[in-house]
Amino acid sequence: MSEAPSGPSTPGARPLDRRAAALAGLRGRCPVCGRGRLFSGFLKIAPRCTACGFDHGGENTGDGPAAFIILIAGFVVGFSALFVEMRFSPPIWVHLIVWLPMVAGLSLAMMQPLKGLMVALQIVNRASEVRNDEF
C-alpha cells in the first residue's frame, strides 16, 4: 500500500485544518503551511514547498479540475447565452464574439484555483493512488 504524505518536514509545523487548507489551495499556497507556493508554473505542482519543505511530488489531480471547470463554465455561459438570446435575440456573430471568449476566460481563470483546491483536499484527506495489487 502506498503511504500518504506524512506532513511537513519542518519540525513544529502542523497541517492546516480543512477549511484553511482549502483556502490556501484556492490561493495557490501550500495546503500544509499556507505560506509557500503550490505551483512552479501555471499548472505544474512544485516538487516541494519553499516554506515548510512538504513534498508535493505524489500529488496528482488527474482530470478532476477540468471536469468541474467544464460544468461550471458551461452552466454560466450556457444559461447566460440562453437568457440573452431569449431577451434580446442578437445575431449569431454577437453570441460568438461574447460567449467564446467568456468560456475561454472563465476556464483559464478557474484552472489554477480548482487544481490547488483538489491538491489541498487530497492532502487533508490523505488520499492516495490505489493499485491493482493492493486488493
C-alpha positions, 0 to 999 in steps of 0.5 A: 500500500502506498503511504500518504504524505506524512506532513511537513518536514519542518519540525513544529509545523502542523497541517492546516485544518480543512477549511484553511487548507482549502483556502490556501489551495484556492490561493495557490499556497501550500495546503500544509503551511499556507505560506509557500507556493503550490505551483512552479508554473501555471499548472505544474505542482512544485516538487516541494514547498519553499516554506515548510519543505512538504513534498508535493511530488505524489500529488496528482489531480488527474482530470478532476479540475477540468471536469468541474471547470467544464460544468461550471463554465458551461452552466454560466455561459450556457444559461447566460447565452440562453437568457440573452438570446431569449431577451434580446435575440442578437445575431449569431456573430454577437453570441460568438464574439461574447460567449467564446471568449467568456468560456475561454476566460472563465476556464483559464481563470478557474484552472489554477484555483480548482487544481490547488483546491483538489491538491489541498483536499487530497492532502487533508484527506490523505488520499492516495493512488490505489493499485491493482495489487493492493486488493 
